[in-house]
Amino acid sequence: MIQSHANPYKSLKQHVEEVGIASNAILEKHSISVKTFIAEYIEYVVKFHDLGKAIPEFQKYIKNPEK
């Protein structure tokens, strides 16, 4: 499993899903024109914002951040 956060433990998949829910909630508070403009980009931003966490070096670090 690819880990995103150490404390609390969270998988990268779970984290991205939670960011997606939060971004959609924020987007709902905006006007139709903002939603229309941003909606096509927000999915990509959410999916790829932590892509670097999937690399082996980060995964080694996140399993023991104090080391």
PyMOL Python script that loads the backbone (N, CA, C, O; Angstrom):
from pymol import cmd

cmd.read_pdbstr("""\
ATOM      1  N   MET A   1       0.841  -1.182   0.000  1.00  0.00           N
ATOM      2  CA  MET A   1       0.000   0.000   0.000  1.00  0.00           C
ATOM      3  C   MET A   1       0.887   1.246   0.000  1.00  0.00           C
ATOM      4  O   MET A   1       1.902   1.296   0.694  1.00  0.00           O
ATOM      5  N   ILE A   2       0.505   2.215  -0.759  1.00  0.00           N
ATOM      6  CA  ILE A   2       1.243   3.478  -0.817  1.00  0.00           C
ATOM      7  C   ILE A   2       0.704   4.399   0.273  1.00  0.00           C
ATOM      8  O   ILE A   2      -0.488   4.702   0.321  1.00  0.00           O
ATOM      9  N   GLN A   3       1.601   4.832   1.136  1.00  0.00           N
ATOM     10  CA  GLN A   3       1.232   5.639   2.295  1.00  0.00           C
ATOM     11  C   GLN A   3       1.361   7.125   1.978  1.00  0.00           C
ATOM     12  O   GLN A   3       2.290   7.545   1.288  1.00  0.00           O
ATOM     13  N   SER A   4       0.431   7.907   2.481  1.00  0.00           N
ATOM     14  CA  SER A   4       0.431   9.347   2.257  1.00  0.00           C
ATOM     15  C   SER A   4       0.844  10.126   3.492  1.00  0.00           C
ATOM     16  O   SER A   4       1.598  11.095   3.394  1.00  0.00           O
ATOM     17  N   HIS A   5       0.359   9.712   4.649  1.00  0.00           N
ATOM     18  CA  HIS A   5       0.634  10.404   5.903  1.00  0.00           C
ATOM     19  C   HIS A   5       1.014   9.399   6.980  1.00  0.00           C
ATOM     20  O   HIS A   5       0.531   8.267   6.994  1.00  0.00           O
ATOM     21  N   ALA A   6       1.888   9.831   7.881  1.00  0.00           N
ATOM     22  CA  ALA A   6       2.332   8.942   8.951  1.00  0.00           C
ATOM     23  C   ALA A   6       1.418   9.025  10.172  1.00  0.00           C
ATOM     24  O   ALA A   6       1.097   8.005  10.781  1.00  0.00           O
ATOM     25  N   ASN A   7       1.004  10.232  10.527  1.00  0.00           N
ATOM     26  CA  ASN A   7       0.220  10.406  11.746  1.00  0.00           C
ATOM     27  C   ASN A   7      -0.887  11.420  11.515  1.00  0.00           C
ATOM     28  O   ASN A   7      -0.590  12.615  11.500  1.00  0.00           O
ATOM     29  N   PRO A   8      -2.105  11.040  11.340  1.00  0.00           N
ATOM     30  CA  PRO A   8      -2.561   9.660  11.397  1.00  0.00           C
ATOM     31  C   PRO A   8      -2.223   8.923  10.106  1.00  0.00           C
ATOM     32  O   PRO A   8      -2.118   9.533   9.042  1.00  0.00           O
ATOM     33  N   TYR A   9      -2.054   7.607  10.209  1.00  0.00           N
ATOM     34  CA  TYR A   9      -1.737   6.800   9.034  1.00  0.00           C
ATOM     35  C   TYR A   9      -2.838   6.961   8.002  1.00  0.00           C
ATOM     36  O   TYR A   9      -4.025   6.895   8.322  1.00  0.00           O
ATOM     37  N   LYS A  10      -2.433   7.169   6.775  1.00  0.00           N
ATOM     38  CA  LYS A  10      -3.416   7.322   5.710  1.00  0.00           C
ATOM     39  C   LYS A  10      -2.778   6.848   4.404  1.00  0.00           C
ATOM     40  O   LYS A  10      -1.629   7.175   4.109  1.00  0.00           O
ATOM     41  N   SER A  11      -3.533   6.078   3.630  1.00  0.00           N
ATOM     42  CA  SER A  11      -3.042   5.657   2.322  1.00  0.00           C
ATOM     43  C   SER A  11      -3.166   6.825   1.352  1.00  0.00           C
ATOM     44  O   SER A  11      -3.964   7.738   1.561  1.00  0.00           O
ATOM     45  N   LEU A  12      -2.377   6.785   0.302  1.00  0.00           N
ATOM     46  CA  LEU A  12      -2.438   7.839  -0.704  1.00  0.00           C
ATOM     47  C   LEU A  12      -3.820   7.866  -1.362  1.00  0.00           C
ATOM     48  O   LEU A  12      -4.354   8.939  -1.643  1.00  0.00           O
ATOM     49  N   LYS A  13      -4.390   6.700  -1.603  1.00  0.00           N
ATOM     50  CA  LYS A  13      -5.728   6.627  -2.207  1.00  0.00           C
ATOM     51  C   LYS A  13      -6.766   7.298  -1.311  1.00  0.00           C
ATOM     52  O   LYS A  13      -7.585   8.086  -1.785  1.00  0.00           O
ATOM     53  N   GLN A  14      -6.729   6.987  -0.026  1.00  0.00           N
ATOM     54  CA  GLN A  14      -7.676   7.584   0.914  1.00  0.00           C
ATOM     55  C   GLN A  14      -7.504   9.100   0.965  1.00  0.00           C
ATOM     56  O   GLN A  14      -8.485   9.843   0.953  1.00  0.00           O
ATOM     57  N   HIS A  15      -6.257   9.550   1.023  1.00  0.00           N
ATOM     58  CA  HIS A  15      -5.970  10.982   1.080  1.00  0.00           C
ATOM     59  C   HIS A  15      -6.513  11.701  -0.161  1.00  0.00           C
ATOM     60  O   HIS A  15      -7.155  12.744  -0.041  1.00  0.00           O
ATOM     61  N   VAL A  16      -6.262  11.154  -1.331  1.00  0.00           N
ATOM     62  CA  VAL A  16      -6.727  11.786  -2.572  1.00  0.00           C
ATOM     63  C   VAL A  16      -8.252  11.827  -2.606  1.00  0.00           C
ATOM     64  O   VAL A  16      -8.835  12.817  -3.049  1.00  0.00           O
ATOM     65  N   GLU A  17      -8.894  10.771  -2.145  1.00  0.00           N
ATOM     66  CA  GLU A  17     -10.364  10.762  -2.091  1.00  0.00           C
ATOM     67  C   GLU A  17     -10.877  11.860  -1.156  1.00  0.00           C
ATOM     68  O   GLU A  17     -11.840  12.554  -1.482  1.00  0.00           O
ATOM     69  N   GLU A  18     -10.241  12.016  -0.005  1.00  0.00           N
ATOM     70  CA  GLU A  18     -10.659  13.041   0.953  1.00  0.00           C
ATOM     71  C   GLU A  18     -10.434  14.450   0.404  1.00  0.00           C
ATOM     72  O   GLU A  18     -11.265  15.335   0.606  1.00  0.00           O
ATOM     73  N   VAL A  19      -9.320  14.658  -0.286  1.00  0.00           N
ATOM     74  CA  VAL A  19      -9.055  15.958  -0.905  1.00  0.00           C
ATOM     75  C   VAL A  19     -10.100  16.241  -1.981  1.00  0.00           C
ATOM     76  O   VAL A  19     -10.540  17.380  -2.136  1.00  0.00           O
ATOM     77  N   GLY A  20     -10.496  15.216  -2.719  1.00  0.00           N
ATOM     78  CA  GLY A  20     -11.532  15.380  -3.741  1.00  0.00           C
ATOM     79  C   GLY A  20     -12.859  15.802  -3.136  1.00  0.00           C
ATOM     80  O   GLY A  20     -13.530  16.689  -3.664  1.00  0.00           O
ATOM     81  N   ILE A  21     -13.237  15.182  -2.045  1.00  0.00           N
ATOM     82  CA  ILE A  21     -14.490  15.540  -1.361  1.00  0.00           C
ATOM     83  C   ILE A  21     -14.421  16.977  -0.859  1.00  0.00           C
ATOM     84  O   ILE A  21     -15.369  17.745  -1.026  1.00  0.00           O
ATOM     85  N   ALA A  22     -13.293  17.339  -0.242  1.00  0.00           N
ATOM     86  CA  ALA A  22     -13.131  18.701   0.283  1.00  0.00           C
ATOM     87  C   ALA A  22     -13.137  19.738  -0.840  1.00  0.00           C
ATOM     88  O   ALA A  22     -13.751  20.796  -0.707  1.00  0.00           O
ATOM     89  N   SER A  23     -12.459  19.435  -1.934  1.00  0.00           N
ATOM     90  CA  SER A  23     -12.419  20.404  -3.034  1.00  0.00           C
ATOM     91  C   SER A  23     -13.793  20.579  -3.671  1.00  0.00           C
ATOM     92  O   SER A  23     -14.153  21.687  -4.070  1.00  0.00           O
ATOM     93  N   ASN A  24     -14.552  19.510  -3.770  1.00  0.00           N
ATOM     94  CA  ASN A  24     -15.914  19.623  -4.304  1.00  0.00           C
ATOM     95  C   ASN A  24     -16.809  20.438  -3.378  1.00  0.00           C
ATOM     96  O   ASN A  24     -17.649  21.207  -3.846  1.00  0.00           O
ATOM     97  N   ALA A  25     -16.637  20.275  -2.074  1.00  0.00           N
ATOM     98  CA  ALA A  25     -17.428  21.054  -1.117  1.00  0.00           C
ATOM     99  C   ALA A  25     -17.100  22.537  -1.235  1.00  0.00           C
ATOM    100  O   ALA A  25     -17.994  23.381  -1.173  1.00  0.00           O
ATOM    101  N   ILE A  26     -15.837  22.850  -1.403  1.00  0.00           N
ATOM    102  CA  ILE A  26     -15.422  24.246  -1.577  1.00  0.00           C
ATOM    103  C   ILE A  26     -15.948  24.789  -2.896  1.00  0.00           C
ATOM    104  O   ILE A  26     -16.451  25.911  -2.956  1.00  0.00           O
ATOM    105  N   LEU A  27     -15.831  23.997  -3.948  1.00  0.00           N
ATOM    106  CA  LEU A  27     -16.278  24.427  -5.276  1.00  0.00           C
ATOM    107  C   LEU A  27     -17.781  24.723  -5.289  1.00  0.00           C
ATOM    108  O   LEU A  27     -18.228  25.630  -5.991  1.00  0.00           O
ATOM    109  N   GLU A  28     -18.552  23.967  -4.521  1.00  0.00           N
ATOM    110  CA  GLU A  28     -20.003  24.172  -4.474  1.00  0.00           C
ATOM    111  C   GLU A  28     -20.383  25.543  -3.918  1.00  0.00           C
ATOM    112  O   GLU A  28     -21.490  26.019  -4.171  1.00  0.00           O
ATOM    113  N   LYS A  29     -19.509  26.174  -3.184  1.00  0.00           N
ATOM    114  CA  LYS A  29     -19.796  27.481  -2.590  1.00  0.00           C
ATOM    115  C   LYS A  29     -19.562  28.632  -3.573  1.00  0.00           C
ATOM    116  O   LYS A  29     -19.835  29.789  -3.253  1.00  0.00           O
ATOM    117  N   HIS A  30     -19.062  28.317  -4.755  1.00  0.00           N
ATOM    118  CA  HIS A  30     -18.757  29.353  -5.741  1.00  0.00           C
ATOM    119  C   HIS A  30     -19.849  29.472  -6.801  1.00  0.00           C
ATOM    120  O   HIS A  30     -20.746  28.635  -6.901  1.00  0.00           O
ATOM    121  N   SER A  31     -19.742  30.519  -7.571  1.00  0.00           N
ATOM    122  CA  SER A  31     -20.721  30.793  -8.626  1.00  0.00           C
ATOM    123  C   SER A  31     -20.603  29.773  -9.761  1.00  0.00           C
ATOM    124  O   SER A  31     -19.611  29.053  -9.876  1.00  0.00           O
ATOM    125  N   ILE A  32     -21.633  29.737 -10.582  1.00  0.00           N
ATOM    126  CA  ILE A  32     -21.651  28.846 -11.747  1.00  0.00           C
ATOM    127  C   ILE A  32     -20.463  29.134 -12.661  1.00  0.00           C
ATOM    128  O   ILE A  32     -19.856  28.200 -13.184  1.00  0.00           O
ATOM    129  N   SER A  33     -20.122  30.390 -12.862  1.00  0.00           N
ATOM    130  CA  SER A  33     -19.020  30.716 -13.770  1.00  0.00           C
ATOM    131  C   SER A  33     -17.690  30.182 -13.235  1.00  0.00           C
ATOM    132  O   SER A  33     -16.866  29.685 -14.003  1.00  0.00           O
ATOM    133  N   VAL A  34     -17.482  30.283 -11.928  1.00  0.00           N
ATOM    134  CA  VAL A  34     -16.257  29.745 -11.327  1.00  0.00           C
ATOM    135  C   VAL A  34     -16.265  28.228 -11.420  1.00  0.00           C
ATOM    136  O   VAL A  34     -15.260  27.620 -11.789  1.00  0.00           O
ATOM    137  N   LYS A  35     -17.399  27.610 -11.087  1.00  0.00           N
ATOM    138  CA  LYS A  35     -17.512  26.149 -11.163  1.00  0.00           C
ATOM    139  C   LYS A  35     -17.211  25.661 -12.572  1.00  0.00           C
ATOM    140  O   LYS A  35     -16.470  24.695 -12.753  1.00  0.00           O
ATOM    141  N   THR A  36     -17.776  26.318 -13.556  1.00  0.00           N
ATOM    142  CA  THR A  36     -17.586  25.914 -14.944  1.00  0.00           C
ATOM    143  C   THR A  36     -16.123  26.019 -15.350  1.00  0.00           C
ATOM    144  O   THR A  36     -15.595  25.134 -16.024  1.00  0.00           O
ATOM    145  N   PHE A  37     -15.470  27.101 -14.939  1.00  0.00           N
ATOM    146  CA  PHE A  37     -14.074  27.308 -15.309  1.00  0.00           C
ATOM    147  C   PHE A  37     -13.148  26.324 -14.592  1.00  0.00           C
ATOM    148  O   PHE A  37     -12.245  25.762 -15.211  1.00  0.00           O
ATOM    149  N   ILE A  38     -13.363  26.116 -13.318  1.00  0.00           N
ATOM    150  CA  ILE A  38     -12.437  25.322 -12.507  1.00  0.00           C
ATOM    151  C   ILE A  38     -12.734  23.823 -12.565  1.00  0.00           C
ATOM    152  O   ILE A  38     -11.815  23.014 -12.439  1.00  0.00           O
ATOM    153  N   ALA A  39     -13.972  23.444 -12.749  1.00  0.00           N
ATOM    154  CA  ALA A  39     -14.369  22.036 -12.677  1.00  0.00           C
ATOM    155  C   ALA A  39     -13.537  21.139 -13.581  1.00  0.00           C
ATOM    156  O   ALA A  39     -13.204  20.017 -13.200  1.00  0.00           O
ATOM    157  N   GLU A  40     -13.200  21.613 -14.762  1.00  0.00           N
ATOM    158  CA  GLU A  40     -12.438  20.761 -15.675  1.00  0.00           C
ATOM    159  C   GLU A  40     -10.992  20.546 -15.212  1.00  0.00           C
ATOM    160  O   GLU A  40     -10.345  19.591 -15.643  1.00  0.00           O
ATOM    161  N   TYR A  41     -10.494  21.397 -14.365  1.00  0.00           N
ATOM    162  CA  TYR A  41      -9.114  21.278 -13.882  1.00  0.00           C
ATOM    163  C   TYR A  41      -9.009  20.629 -12.510  1.00  0.00           C
ATOM    164  O   TYR A  41      -8.022  19.957 -12.212  1.00  0.00           O
ATOM    165  N   ILE A  42     -10.004  20.822 -11.690  1.00  0.00           N
ATOM    166  CA  ILE A  42      -9.925  20.399 -10.293  1.00  0.00           C
ATOM    167  C   ILE A  42      -9.681  18.901 -10.148  1.00  0.00           C
ATOM    168  O   ILE A  42      -8.956  18.482  -9.246  1.00  0.00           O
ATOM    169  N   GLU A  43     -10.262  18.105 -11.003  1.00  0.00           N
ATOM    170  CA  GLU A  43     -10.070  16.654 -10.926  1.00  0.00           C
ATOM    171  C   GLU A  43      -8.601  16.282 -11.103  1.00  0.00           C
ATOM    172  O   GLU A  43      -8.087  15.417 -10.393  1.00  0.00           O
ATOM    173  N   TYR A  44      -7.930  16.929 -12.041  1.00  0.00           N
ATOM    174  CA  TYR A  44      -6.510  16.652 -12.273  1.00  0.00           C
ATOM    175  C   TYR A  44      -5.648  17.144 -11.111  1.00  0.00           C
ATOM    176  O   TYR A  44      -4.715  16.460 -10.689  1.00  0.00           O
ATOM    177  N   VAL A  45      -5.960  18.311 -10.608  1.00  0.00           N
ATOM    178  CA  VAL A  45      -5.205  18.864  -9.478  1.00  0.00           C
ATOM    179  C   VAL A  45      -5.314  17.924  -8.276  1.00  0.00           C
ATOM    180  O   VAL A  45      -4.315  17.626  -7.621  1.00  0.00           O
ATOM    181  N   VAL A  46      -6.513  17.467  -7.997  1.00  0.00           N
ATOM    182  CA  VAL A  46      -6.729  16.574  -6.862  1.00  0.00           C
ATOM    183  C   VAL A  46      -5.983  15.259  -7.068  1.00  0.00           C
ATOM    184  O   VAL A  46      -5.288  14.797  -6.163  1.00  0.00           O
ATOM    185  N   LYS A  47      -6.116  14.656  -8.232  1.00  0.00           N
ATOM    186  CA  LYS A  47      -5.500  13.351  -8.477  1.00  0.00           C
ATOM    187  C   LYS A  47      -3.979  13.384  -8.408  1.00  0.00           C
ATOM    188  O   LYS A  47      -3.354  12.435  -7.936  1.00  0.00           O
ATOM    189  N   PHE A  48      -3.387  14.473  -8.877  1.00  0.00           N
ATOM    190  CA  PHE A  48      -1.936  14.492  -9.022  1.00  0.00           C
ATOM    191  C   PHE A  48      -1.205  15.380  -8.030  1.00  0.00           C
ATOM    192  O   PHE A  48       0.012  15.527  -8.144  1.00  0.00           O
ATOM    193  N   HIS A  49      -1.889  15.978  -7.063  1.00  0.00           N
ATOM    194  CA  HIS A  49      -1.227  16.936  -6.172  1.00  0.00           C
ATOM    195  C   HIS A  49      -0.162  16.292  -5.281  1.00  0.00           C
ATOM    196  O   HIS A  49       0.767  16.979  -4.856  1.00  0.00           O
ATOM    197  N   ASP A  50      -0.270  15.020  -4.995  1.00  0.00           N
ATOM    198  CA  ASP A  50       0.716  14.340  -4.156  1.00  0.00           C
ATOM    199  C   ASP A  50       1.374  13.166  -4.884  1.00  0.00           C
ATOM    200  O   ASP A  50       1.774  12.190  -4.249  1.00  0.00           O
ATOM    201  N   LEU A  51       1.485  13.251  -6.164  1.00  0.00           N
ATOM    202  CA  LEU A  51       2.047  12.165  -6.961  1.00  0.00           C
ATOM    203  C   LEU A  51       3.442  11.769  -6.483  1.00  0.00           C
ATOM    204  O   LEU A  51       3.794  10.589  -6.506  1.00  0.00           O
ATOM    205  N   GLY A  52       4.233  12.742  -6.052  1.00  0.00           N
ATOM    206  CA  GLY A  52       5.581  12.467  -5.582  1.00  0.00           C
ATOM    207  C   GLY A  52       5.637  11.548  -4.376  1.00  0.00           C
ATOM    208  O   GLY A  52       6.676  10.943  -4.111  1.00  0.00           O
ATOM    209  N   LYS A  53       4.549  11.435  -3.647  1.00  0.00           N
ATOM    210  CA  LYS A  53       4.532  10.561  -2.474  1.00  0.00           C
ATOM    211  C   LYS A  53       4.584   9.083  -2.856  1.00  0.00           C
ATOM    212  O   LYS A  53       4.828   8.237  -1.996  1.00  0.00           O
ATOM    213  N   ALA A  54       4.364   8.766  -4.101  1.00  0.00           N
ATOM    214  CA  ALA A  54       4.381   7.374  -4.540  1.00  0.00           C
ATOM    215  C   ALA A  54       5.792   6.872  -4.836  1.00  0.00           C
ATOM    216  O   ALA A  54       5.980   5.671  -5.030  1.00  0.00           O
ATOM    217  N   ILE A  55       6.783   7.753  -4.876  1.00  0.00           N
ATOM    218  CA  ILE A  55       8.139   7.313  -5.205  1.00  0.00           C
ATOM    219  C   ILE A  55       8.745   6.550  -4.030  1.00  0.00           C
ATOM    220  O   ILE A  55       8.418   6.830  -2.877  1.00  0.00           O
ATOM    221  N   PRO A  56       9.620   5.593  -4.311  1.00  0.00           N
ATOM    222  CA  PRO A  56      10.200   4.755  -3.251  1.00  0.00           C
ATOM    223  C   PRO A  56      10.900   5.545  -2.148  1.00  0.00           C
ATOM    224  O   PRO A  56      10.814   5.171  -0.979  1.00  0.00           O
ATOM    225  N   GLU A  57      11.581   6.615  -2.491  1.00  0.00           N
ATOM    226  CA  GLU A  57      12.290   7.405  -1.482  1.00  0.00           C
ATOM    227  C   GLU A  57      11.327   7.988  -0.450  1.00  0.00           C
ATOM    228  O   GLU A  57      11.611   7.963   0.747  1.00  0.00           O
ATOM    229  N   PHE A  58      10.198   8.508  -0.905  1.00  0.00           N
ATOM    230  CA  PHE A  58       9.227   9.056   0.038  1.00  0.00           C
ATOM    231  C   PHE A  58       8.606   7.948   0.868  1.00  0.00           C
ATOM    232  O   PHE A  58       8.399   8.112   2.070  1.00  0.00           O
ATOM    233  N   GLN A  59       8.309   6.826   0.240  1.00  0.00           N
ATOM    234  CA  GLN A  59       7.702   5.720   0.973  1.00  0.00           C
ATOM    235  C   GLN A  59       8.635   5.211   2.071  1.00  0.00           C
ATOM    236  O   GLN A  59       8.180   4.839   3.153  1.00  0.00           O
ATOM    237  N   LYS A  60       9.930   5.194   1.794  1.00  0.00           N
ATOM    238  CA  LYS A  60      10.904   4.808   2.816  1.00  0.00           C
ATOM    239  C   LYS A  60      10.894   5.828   3.959  1.00  0.00           C
ATOM    240  O   LYS A  60      10.914   5.457   5.133  1.00  0.00           O
ATOM    241  N   TYR A  61      10.863   7.103   3.604  1.00  0.00           N
ATOM    242  CA  TYR A  61      10.843   8.176   4.604  1.00  0.00           C
ATOM    243  C   TYR A  61       9.569   8.123   5.456  1.00  0.00           C
ATOM    244  O   TYR A  61       9.658   8.191   6.682  1.00  0.00           O
ATOM    245  N   ILE A  62       8.421   8.006   4.855  1.00  0.00           N
ATOM    246  CA  ILE A  62       7.152   8.122   5.570  1.00  0.00           C
ATOM    247  C   ILE A  62       6.936   6.954   6.554  1.00  0.00           C
ATOM    248  O   ILE A  62       6.208   7.093   7.536  1.00  0.00           O
ATOM    249  N   LYS A  63       7.564   5.826   6.284  1.00  0.00           N
ATOM    250  CA  LYS A  63       7.440   4.700   7.212  1.00  0.00           C
ATOM    251  C   LYS A  63       8.201   4.943   8.508  1.00  0.00           C
ATOM    252  O   LYS A  63       7.901   4.330   9.532  1.00  0.00           O
ATOM    253  N   ASN A  64       9.197   5.848   8.464  1.00  0.00           N
ATOM    254  CA  ASN A  64       9.960   6.183   9.667  1.00  0.00           C
ATOM    255  C   ASN A  64      10.489   7.606   9.527  1.00  0.00           C
ATOM    256  O   ASN A  64      11.686   7.794   9.312  1.00  0.00           O
ATOM    257  N   PRO A  65       9.619   8.614   9.646  1.00  0.00           N
ATOM    258  CA  PRO A  65      10.012  10.012   9.391  1.00  0.00           C
ATOM    259  C   PRO A  65      11.085  10.561  10.329  1.00  0.00           C
ATOM    260  O   PRO A  65      11.793  11.501   9.970  1.00  0.00           O
ATOM    261  N   GLU A  66      11.213   9.988  11.518  1.00  0.00           N
ATOM    262  CA  GLU A  66      12.193  10.501  12.467  1.00  0.00           C
ATOM    263  C   GLU A  66      13.617  10.040  12.142  1.00  0.00           C
ATOM    264  O   GLU A  66      14.587  10.627  12.622  1.00  0.00           O
ATOM    265  N   LYS A  67      13.738   8.996  11.332  1.00  0.00           N
ATOM    266  CA  LYS A  67      15.045   8.442  11.021  1.00  0.00           C
ATOM    267  C   LYS A  67      15.779   9.228   9.974  1.00  0.00           C
ATOM    268  O   LYS A  67      16.901   8.874   9.610  1.00  0.00           O
TER     269      LYS A  67
END
""", "prot")
cmd.dss("prot")
cmd.show_as("cartoon", "prot")
cmd.util.cbc("prot")
cmd.orient("prot")
